[in-house]
Amino acid sequence: MVIIYSTPPSQDSPKQRAERRKKPKSGRPKGAQRGHRKHQRALWEEGKVDVIERYYPSARWPVEGR
């Protein structure tokens, strides 16, 4: 069965949003999962690096004007 909508879901009324079918919860917590291997690049030794640049953000955070 194919359902064709004339408007995008963002235009649904609050009642229609509440009636929309939702995915069942997986039971897992949000965020990082226990036992998951870390994804991280290994650092190079200082002797193998041509230039070391140290970056320090400015003290004005968040940016003014926002």
PDB file of N, CA, C and O in Angstrom:
ATOM      1  N   MET A   1       0.845  -1.174   0.000  1.00  0.00           N
ATOM      2  CA  MET A   1       0.000   0.000   0.000  1.00  0.00           C
ATOM      3  C   MET A   1       0.892   1.239   0.000  1.00  0.00           C
ATOM      4  O   MET A   1       1.810   1.333   0.814  1.00  0.00           O
ATOM      5  N   VAL A   2       0.642   2.175  -0.884  1.00  0.00           N
ATOM      6  CA  VAL A   2       1.409   3.403  -0.996  1.00  0.00           C
ATOM      7  C   VAL A   2       0.535   4.555  -0.532  1.00  0.00           C
ATOM      8  O   VAL A   2      -0.595   4.718  -0.992  1.00  0.00           O
ATOM      9  N   ILE A   3       1.071   5.353   0.384  1.00  0.00           N
ATOM     10  CA  ILE A   3       0.338   6.526   0.877  1.00  0.00           C
ATOM     11  C   ILE A   3       1.030   7.761   0.321  1.00  0.00           C
ATOM     12  O   ILE A   3       2.239   7.919   0.487  1.00  0.00           O
ATOM     13  N   ILE A   4       0.293   8.620  -0.326  1.00  0.00           N
ATOM     14  CA  ILE A   4       0.834   9.843  -0.883  1.00  0.00           C
ATOM     15  C   ILE A   4       0.279  11.014  -0.081  1.00  0.00           C
ATOM     16  O   ILE A   4      -0.935  11.187   0.027  1.00  0.00           O
ATOM     17  N   TYR A   5       1.174  11.808   0.477  1.00  0.00           N
ATOM     18  CA  TYR A   5       0.777  12.961   1.267  1.00  0.00           C
ATOM     19  C   TYR A   5       0.865  14.213   0.409  1.00  0.00           C
ATOM     20  O   TYR A   5       1.778  14.357  -0.404  1.00  0.00           O
ATOM     21  N   SER A   6      -0.086  15.111   0.594  1.00  0.00           N
ATOM     22  CA  SER A   6      -0.054  16.354  -0.168  1.00  0.00           C
ATOM     23  C   SER A   6       0.722  17.441   0.570  1.00  0.00           C
ATOM     24  O   SER A   6       1.117  18.434  -0.040  1.00  0.00           O
ATOM     25  N   THR A   7       0.949  17.268   1.885  1.00  0.00           N
ATOM     26  CA  THR A   7       1.719  18.236   2.657  1.00  0.00           C
ATOM     27  C   THR A   7       2.808  17.499   3.428  1.00  0.00           C
ATOM     28  O   THR A   7       2.646  16.318   3.734  1.00  0.00           O
ATOM     29  N   PRO A   8       3.906  18.164   3.746  1.00  0.00           N
ATOM     30  CA  PRO A   8       4.969  17.515   4.503  1.00  0.00           C
ATOM     31  C   PRO A   8       4.542  17.316   5.968  1.00  0.00           C
ATOM     32  O   PRO A   8       3.655  18.019   6.452  1.00  0.00           O
ATOM     33  N   PRO A   9       5.170  16.364   6.671  1.00  0.00           N
ATOM     34  CA  PRO A   9       4.807  16.111   8.067  1.00  0.00           C
ATOM     35  C   PRO A   9       4.978  17.324   8.977  1.00  0.00           C
ATOM     36  O   PRO A   9       4.301  17.426   9.999  1.00  0.00           O
ATOM     37  N   SER A  10       5.868  18.238   8.622  1.00  0.00           N
ATOM     38  CA  SER A  10       6.069  19.426   9.458  1.00  0.00           C
ATOM     39  C   SER A  10       4.844  20.321   9.487  1.00  0.00           C
ATOM     40  O   SER A  10       4.730  21.175  10.366  1.00  0.00           O
ATOM     41  N   GLN A  11       3.921  20.146   8.541  1.00  0.00           N
ATOM     42  CA  GLN A  11       2.711  20.962   8.488  1.00  0.00           C
ATOM     43  C   GLN A  11       1.539  20.316   9.222  1.00  0.00           C
ATOM     44  O   GLN A  11       0.438  20.868   9.228  1.00  0.00           O
ATOM     45  N   ASP A  12       1.763  19.145   9.846  1.00  0.00           N
ATOM     46  CA  ASP A  12       0.694  18.473  10.578  1.00  0.00           C
ATOM     47  C   ASP A  12       0.278  19.282  11.798  1.00  0.00           C
ATOM     48  O   ASP A  12       1.084  20.013  12.373  1.00  0.00           O
ATOM     49  N   SER A  13      -0.979  19.146  12.186  1.00  0.00           N
ATOM     50  CA  SER A  13      -1.474  19.793  13.395  1.00  0.00           C
ATOM     51  C   SER A  13      -0.959  19.008  14.601  1.00  0.00           C
ATOM     52  O   SER A  13      -0.515  17.871  14.440  1.00  0.00           O
ATOM     53  N   PRO A  14      -1.005  19.586  15.809  1.00  0.00           N
ATOM     54  CA  PRO A  14      -0.564  18.847  16.996  1.00  0.00           C
ATOM     55  C   PRO A  14      -1.321  17.525  17.177  1.00  0.00           C
ATOM     56  O   PRO A  14      -0.738  16.535  17.621  1.00  0.00           O
ATOM     57  N   LYS A  15      -2.605  17.504  16.840  1.00  0.00           N
ATOM     58  CA  LYS A  15      -3.390  16.276  16.954  1.00  0.00           C
ATOM     59  C   LYS A  15      -2.860  15.210  15.990  1.00  0.00           C
ATOM     60  O   LYS A  15      -2.724  14.043  16.359  1.00  0.00           O
ATOM     61  N   GLN A  16      -2.562  15.620  14.752  1.00  0.00           N
ATOM     62  CA  GLN A  16      -2.040  14.676  13.767  1.00  0.00           C
ATOM     63  C   GLN A  16      -0.662  14.155  14.182  1.00  0.00           C
ATOM     64  O   GLN A  16      -0.348  12.984  13.968  1.00  0.00           O
ATOM     65  N   ARG A  17       0.159  15.028  14.776  1.00  0.00           N
ATOM     66  CA  ARG A  17       1.479  14.596  15.239  1.00  0.00           C
ATOM     67  C   ARG A  17       1.348  13.553  16.334  1.00  0.00           C
ATOM     68  O   ARG A  17       2.104  12.582  16.355  1.00  0.00           O
ATOM     69  N   ALA A  18       0.400  13.737  17.243  1.00  0.00           N
ATOM     70  CA  ALA A  18       0.204  12.785  18.334  1.00  0.00           C
ATOM     71  C   ALA A  18      -0.282  11.437  17.803  1.00  0.00           C
ATOM     72  O   ALA A  18       0.056  10.393  18.361  1.00  0.00           O
ATOM     73  N   GLU A  19      -1.063  11.455  16.740  1.00  0.00           N
ATOM     74  CA  GLU A  19      -1.599  10.219  16.186  1.00  0.00           C
ATOM     75  C   GLU A  19      -0.606   9.491  15.275  1.00  0.00           C
ATOM     76  O   GLU A  19      -0.787   8.312  14.969  1.00  0.00           O
ATOM     77  N   ARG A  20       0.440  10.198  14.845  1.00  0.00           N
ATOM     78  CA  ARG A  20       1.423   9.602  13.951  1.00  0.00           C
ATOM     79  C   ARG A  20       2.100   8.407  14.624  1.00  0.00           C
ATOM     80  O   ARG A  20       2.401   8.458  15.817  1.00  0.00           O
ATOM     81  N   ARG A  21       2.336   7.353  13.882  1.00  0.00           N
ATOM     82  CA  ARG A  21       2.956   6.155  14.430  1.00  0.00           C
ATOM     83  C   ARG A  21       4.394   6.454  14.845  1.00  0.00           C
ATOM     84  O   ARG A  21       5.149   7.068  14.092  1.00  0.00           O
ATOM     85  N   LYS A  22       4.761   6.023  16.030  1.00  0.00           N
ATOM     86  CA  LYS A  22       6.104   6.254  16.541  1.00  0.00           C
ATOM     87  C   LYS A  22       6.863   4.940  16.604  1.00  0.00           C
ATOM     88  O   LYS A  22       6.263   3.871  16.708  1.00  0.00           O
ATOM     89  N   LYS A  23       8.180   5.027  16.542  1.00  0.00           N
ATOM     90  CA  LYS A  23       9.019   3.835  16.663  1.00  0.00           C
ATOM     91  C   LYS A  23       8.987   3.345  18.113  1.00  0.00           C
ATOM     92  O   LYS A  23       8.924   4.154  19.039  1.00  0.00           O
ATOM     93  N   PRO A  24       9.030   2.036  18.311  1.00  0.00           N
ATOM     94  CA  PRO A  24       9.114   1.540  19.691  1.00  0.00           C
ATOM     95  C   PRO A  24      10.497   1.840  20.273  1.00  0.00           C
ATOM     96  O   PRO A  24      11.488   1.879  19.543  1.00  0.00           O
ATOM     97  N   LYS A  25      10.557   2.050  21.574  1.00  0.00           N
ATOM     98  CA  LYS A  25      11.829   2.328  22.241  1.00  0.00           C
ATOM     99  C   LYS A  25      12.713   1.088  22.195  1.00  0.00           C
ATOM    100  O   LYS A  25      12.216  -0.034  22.292  1.00  0.00           O
ATOM    101  N   SER A  26      14.021   1.284  22.047  1.00  0.00           N
ATOM    102  CA  SER A  26      14.943   0.159  21.956  1.00  0.00           C
ATOM    103  C   SER A  26      15.344  -0.369  23.327  1.00  0.00           C
ATOM    104  O   SER A  26      15.800  -1.506  23.443  1.00  0.00           O
ATOM    105  N   GLY A  27      15.179   0.447  24.364  1.00  0.00           N
ATOM    106  CA  GLY A  27      15.561   0.013  25.702  1.00  0.00           C
ATOM    107  C   GLY A  27      16.991   0.369  26.056  1.00  0.00           C
ATOM    108  O   GLY A  27      17.401   0.214  27.206  1.00  0.00           O
ATOM    109  N   ARG A  28      17.760   0.847  25.076  1.00  0.00           N
ATOM    110  CA  ARG A  28      19.140   1.235  25.358  1.00  0.00           C
ATOM    111  C   ARG A  28      19.184   2.690  25.807  1.00  0.00           C
ATOM    112  O   ARG A  28      18.338   3.484  25.396  1.00  0.00           O
ATOM    113  N   PRO A  29      20.156   3.053  26.642  1.00  0.00           N
ATOM    114  CA  PRO A  29      20.296   4.450  27.035  1.00  0.00           C
ATOM    115  C   PRO A  29      20.797   5.304  25.874  1.00  0.00           C
ATOM    116  O   PRO A  29      21.401   4.789  24.933  1.00  0.00           O
ATOM    117  N   LYS A  30      20.545   6.597  25.943  1.00  0.00           N
ATOM    118  CA  LYS A  30      21.026   7.521  24.917  1.00  0.00           C
ATOM    119  C   LYS A  30      22.534   7.701  25.056  1.00  0.00           C
ATOM    120  O   LYS A  30      23.098   7.482  26.128  1.00  0.00           O
ATOM    121  N   GLY A  31      23.175   8.097  23.973  1.00  0.00           N
ATOM    122  CA  GLY A  31      24.601   8.406  24.001  1.00  0.00           C
ATOM    123  C   GLY A  31      25.488   7.187  23.831  1.00  0.00           C
ATOM    124  O   GLY A  31      25.092   6.188  23.230  1.00  0.00           O
ATOM    125  N   ALA A  32      26.703   7.286  24.373  1.00  0.00           N
ATOM    126  CA  ALA A  32      27.691   6.214  24.229  1.00  0.00           C
ATOM    127  C   ALA A  32      27.210   4.946  24.915  1.00  0.00           C
ATOM    128  O   ALA A  32      26.566   5.000  25.963  1.00  0.00           O
ATOM    129  N   GLN A  33      27.526   3.815  24.319  1.00  0.00           N
ATOM    130  CA  GLN A  33      27.090   2.534  24.853  1.00  0.00           C
ATOM    131  C   GLN A  33      28.270   1.820  25.518  1.00  0.00           C
ATOM    132  O   GLN A  33      29.400   1.886  25.035  1.00  0.00           O
ATOM    133  N   ARG A  34      27.996   1.150  26.612  1.00  0.00           N
ATOM    134  CA  ARG A  34      29.040   0.407  27.320  1.00  0.00           C
ATOM    135  C   ARG A  34      29.608  -0.685  26.422  1.00  0.00           C
ATOM    136  O   ARG A  34      28.879  -1.353  25.689  1.00  0.00           O
ATOM    137  N   GLY A  35      30.919  -0.850  26.498  1.00  0.00           N
ATOM    138  CA  GLY A  35      31.564  -1.903  25.727  1.00  0.00           C
ATOM    139  C   GLY A  35      31.864  -1.525  24.291  1.00  0.00           C
ATOM    140  O   GLY A  35      32.462  -2.314  23.561  1.00  0.00           O
ATOM    141  N   HIS A  36      31.459  -0.325  23.865  1.00  0.00           N
ATOM    142  CA  HIS A  36      31.715   0.105  22.493  1.00  0.00           C
ATOM    143  C   HIS A  36      33.137   0.616  22.399  1.00  0.00           C
ATOM    144  O   HIS A  36      33.566   1.427  23.220  1.00  0.00           O
ATOM    145  N   ARG A  37      33.876   0.143  21.394  1.00  0.00           N
ATOM    146  CA  ARG A  37      35.270   0.576  21.241  1.00  0.00           C
ATOM    147  C   ARG A  37      35.330   2.040  20.865  1.00  0.00           C
ATOM    148  O   ARG A  37      34.496   2.549  20.116  1.00  0.00           O
ATOM    149  N   LYS A  38      36.332   2.701  21.400  1.00  0.00           N
ATOM    150  CA  LYS A  38      36.537   4.126  21.157  1.00  0.00           C
ATOM    151  C   LYS A  38      37.102   4.352  19.760  1.00  0.00           C
ATOM    152  O   LYS A  38      37.973   3.604  19.317  1.00  0.00           O
ATOM    153  N   HIS A  39      36.616   5.375  19.064  1.00  0.00           N
ATOM    154  CA  HIS A  39      37.137   5.756  17.748  1.00  0.00           C
ATOM    155  C   HIS A  39      37.992   7.004  17.938  1.00  0.00           C
ATOM    156  O   HIS A  39      37.471   8.095  18.167  1.00  0.00           O
ATOM    157  N   GLN A  40      39.286   6.836  17.843  1.00  0.00           N
ATOM    158  CA  GLN A  40      40.176   7.978  18.054  1.00  0.00           C
ATOM    159  C   GLN A  40      41.472   7.747  17.289  1.00  0.00           C
ATOM    160  O   GLN A  40      42.009   6.640  17.277  1.00  0.00           O
ATOM    161  N   ARG A  41      41.965   8.800  16.655  1.00  0.00           N
ATOM    162  CA  ARG A  41      43.248   8.704  15.957  1.00  0.00           C
ATOM    163  C   ARG A  41      44.375   8.755  16.965  1.00  0.00           C
ATOM    164  O   ARG A  41      44.310   9.494  17.948  1.00  0.00           O
ATOM    165  N   ALA A  42      45.410   7.967  16.718  1.00  0.00           N
ATOM    166  CA  ALA A  42      46.573   7.966  17.596  1.00  0.00           C
ATOM    167  C   ALA A  42      47.381   9.244  17.361  1.00  0.00           C
ATOM    168  O   ALA A  42      47.503   9.714  16.230  1.00  0.00           O
ATOM    169  N   LEU A  43      47.931   9.798  18.446  1.00  0.00           N
ATOM    170  CA  LEU A  43      48.758  10.993  18.324  1.00  0.00           C
ATOM    171  C   LEU A  43      50.147  10.605  17.834  1.00  0.00           C
ATOM    172  O   LEU A  43      50.646   9.521  18.135  1.00  0.00           O
ATOM    173  N   TRP A  44      50.764  11.511  17.070  1.00  0.00           N
ATOM    174  CA  TRP A  44      52.125  11.288  16.606  1.00  0.00           C
ATOM    175  C   TRP A  44      53.099  11.762  17.677  1.00  0.00           C
ATOM    176  O   TRP A  44      52.778  12.614  18.505  1.00  0.00           O
ATOM    177  N   GLU A  45      54.284  11.192  17.639  1.00  0.00           N
ATOM    178  CA  GLU A  45      55.327  11.641  18.554  1.00  0.00           C
ATOM    179  C   GLU A  45      55.781  13.033  18.118  1.00  0.00           C
ATOM    180  O   GLU A  45      55.764  13.348  16.928  1.00  0.00           O
ATOM    181  N   GLU A  46      56.188  13.868  19.078  1.00  0.00           N
ATOM    182  CA  GLU A  46      56.589  15.244  18.752  1.00  0.00           C
ATOM    183  C   GLU A  46      57.758  15.285  17.787  1.00  0.00           C
ATOM    184  O   GLU A  46      57.857  16.229  17.003  1.00  0.00           O
ATOM    185  N   GLY A  47      58.645  14.307  17.809  1.00  0.00           N
ATOM    186  CA  GLY A  47      59.798  14.271  16.924  1.00  0.00           C
ATOM    187  C   GLY A  47      59.425  14.046  15.458  1.00  0.00           C
ATOM    188  O   GLY A  47      60.198  14.408  14.571  1.00  0.00           O
ATOM    189  N   LYS A  48      58.254  13.454  15.183  1.00  0.00           N
ATOM    190  CA  LYS A  48      57.825  13.171  13.823  1.00  0.00           C
ATOM    191  C   LYS A  48      56.968  14.286  13.222  1.00  0.00           C
ATOM    192  O   LYS A  48      56.577  14.216  12.057  1.00  0.00           O
ATOM    193  N   VAL A  49      56.679  15.312  14.021  1.00  0.00           N
ATOM    194  CA  VAL A  49      55.806  16.399  13.574  1.00  0.00           C
ATOM    195  C   VAL A  49      56.645  17.591  13.153  1.00  0.00           C
ATOM    196  O   VAL A  49      57.609  17.943  13.834  1.00  0.00           O
ATOM    197  N   ASP A  50      56.280  18.235  12.007  1.00  0.00           N
ATOM    198  CA  ASP A  50      57.017  19.403  11.524  1.00  0.00           C
ATOM    199  C   ASP A  50      56.709  20.650  12.354  1.00  0.00           C
ATOM    200  O   ASP A  50      57.621  21.368  12.761  1.00  0.00           O
ATOM    201  N   VAL A  51      55.429  20.904  12.602  1.00  0.00           N
ATOM    202  CA  VAL A  51      55.013  22.122  13.306  1.00  0.00           C
ATOM    203  C   VAL A  51      53.959  21.760  14.350  1.00  0.00           C
ATOM    204  O   VAL A  51      53.050  20.970  14.093  1.00  0.00           O
ATOM    205  N   ILE A  52      54.104  22.351  15.523  1.00  0.00           N
ATOM    206  CA  ILE A  52      53.076  22.191  16.564  1.00  0.00           C
ATOM    207  C   ILE A  52      52.417  23.540  16.757  1.00  0.00           C
ATOM    208  O   ILE A  52      53.077  24.515  17.118  1.00  0.00           O
ATOM    209  N   GLU A  53      51.119  23.600  16.517  1.00  0.00           N
ATOM    210  CA  GLU A  53      50.366  24.840  16.709  1.00  0.00           C
ATOM    211  C   GLU A  53      49.433  24.655  17.885  1.00  0.00           C
ATOM    212  O   GLU A  53      48.652  23.704  17.931  1.00  0.00           O
ATOM    213  N   ARG A  54      49.518  25.552  18.817  1.00  0.00           N
ATOM    214  CA  ARG A  54      48.641  25.498  19.981  1.00  0.00           C
ATOM    215  C   ARG A  54      47.487  26.464  19.739  1.00  0.00           C
ATOM    216  O   ARG A  54      47.695  27.624  19.384  1.00  0.00           O
ATOM    217  N   TYR A  55      46.287  25.977  19.934  1.00  0.00           N
ATOM    218  CA  TYR A  55      45.104  26.798  19.687  1.00  0.00           C
ATOM    219  C   TYR A  55      44.377  27.020  21.003  1.00  0.00           C
ATOM    220  O   TYR A  55      44.056  26.072  21.720  1.00  0.00           O
ATOM    221  N   TYR A  56      44.126  28.275  21.307  1.00  0.00           N
ATOM    222  CA  TYR A  56      43.364  28.636  22.490  1.00  0.00           C
ATOM    223  C   TYR A  56      42.212  29.525  22.047  1.00  0.00           C
ATOM    224  O   TYR A  56      42.455  30.588  21.475  1.00  0.00           O
ATOM    225  N   PRO A  57      40.964  29.127  22.291  1.00  0.00           N
ATOM    226  CA  PRO A  57      39.832  29.962  21.881  1.00  0.00           C
ATOM    227  C   PRO A  57      39.836  31.284  22.641  1.00  0.00           C
ATOM    228  O   PRO A  57      40.374  31.385  23.744  1.00  0.00           O
ATOM    229  N   SER A  58      39.224  32.292  22.025  1.00  0.00           N
ATOM    230  CA  SER A  58      39.189  33.604  22.670  1.00  0.00           C
ATOM    231  C   SER A  58      38.324  33.541  23.917  1.00  0.00           C
ATOM    232  O   SER A  58      37.491  32.649  24.074  1.00  0.00           O
ATOM    233  N   ALA A  59      38.539  34.503  24.796  1.00  0.00           N
ATOM    234  CA  ALA A  59      37.785  34.535  26.061  1.00  0.00           C
ATOM    235  C   ALA A  59      36.345  34.940  25.839  1.00  0.00           C
ATOM    236  O   ALA A  59      35.510  34.753  26.725  1.00  0.00           O
ATOM    237  N   ARG A  60      36.029  35.499  24.661  1.00  0.00           N
ATOM    238  CA  ARG A  60      34.663  35.935  24.389  1.00  0.00           C
ATOM    239  C   ARG A  60      33.872  34.803  23.765  1.00  0.00           C
ATOM    240  O   ARG A  60      33.819  34.685  22.541  1.00  0.00           O
ATOM    241  N   TRP A  61      33.271  33.989  24.569  1.00  0.00           N
ATOM    242  CA  TRP A  61      32.449  32.892  24.072  1.00  0.00           C
ATOM    243  C   TRP A  61      31.144  32.909  24.818  1.00  0.00           C
ATOM    244  O   TRP A  61      31.199  32.964  26.047  1.00  0.00           O
ATOM    245  N   PRO A  62      29.995  32.868  24.226  1.00  0.00           N
ATOM    246  CA  PRO A  62      29.730  32.770  22.805  1.00  0.00           C
ATOM    247  C   PRO A  62      30.034  34.090  22.093  1.00  0.00           C
ATOM    248  O   PRO A  62      30.216  35.129  22.727  1.00  0.00           O
ATOM    249  N   VAL A  63      30.083  34.025  20.799  1.00  0.00           N
ATOM    250  CA  VAL A  63      30.440  35.171  19.979  1.00  0.00           C
ATOM    251  C   VAL A  63      29.411  36.276  20.201  1.00  0.00           C
ATOM    252  O   VAL A  63      28.207  36.020  20.242  1.00  0.00           O
ATOM    253  N   GLU A  64      29.897  37.499  20.342  1.00  0.00           N
ATOM    254  CA  GLU A  64      28.997  38.631  20.574  1.00  0.00           C
ATOM    255  C   GLU A  64      28.107  38.865  19.357  1.00  0.00           C
ATOM    256  O   GLU A  64      28.504  38.595  18.223  1.00  0.00           O
ATOM    257  N   GLY A  65      26.910  39.366  19.603  1.00  0.00           N
ATOM    258  CA  GLY A  65      26.010  39.704  18.513  1.00  0.00           C
ATOM    259  C   GLY A  65      25.031  38.597  18.174  1.00  0.00           C
ATOM    260  O   GLY A  65      24.229  38.746  17.253  1.00  0.00           O
ATOM    261  N   ARG A  66      25.079  37.522  18.879  1.00  0.00           N
ATOM    262  CA  ARG A  66      24.142  36.426  18.609  1.00  0.00           C
ATOM    263  C   ARG A  66      23.039  36.441  19.619  1.00  0.00           C
ATOM    264  O   ARG A  66      22.144  35.597  19.568  1.00  0.00           O
TER     265      ARG A  66
END
